[in-house]
Amino acid sequence: PRGPSSITYPNVGSVRLPRDLAAISTMLADRKPPAVVLDAWKQYLTRRVQSRQPIDVQTTLQQVTGQTHAQLKARTDAARKRLADKMNTLGDDAQLANVEMQNILQKQQQTLQMMSNISKMMYDTATAVIRKIGG
């Protein structure tokens, strides 16, 4: 498996996400079910709280969602390039490639909406886990 990846966030600087947070980011980008993402998030939080490690939930969520956005952008850019190349070589099939591009953009928009919803659930989950364990 690949190690943590580094990405620059506005007002945060270059952050190297730990493997478990990078995995959560990839789960979001892969559109895994919210229950799967939240389970991984709870496990991460539980380990942090039980080991008495400090956690800034808001910053951590920004880092995870920032990396997820970067992954989605890279995937969308690659798909756009692939389709643009396809449109240039296919001629009459360009209309079909256009429809495929619209589907990709729609999927990206749905993923961003899902991320927003899951991010809220992750924040709520974090506060509940911290209250329960860290009490």
Disulfide bonds with the S-S distance in Angstrom:
none
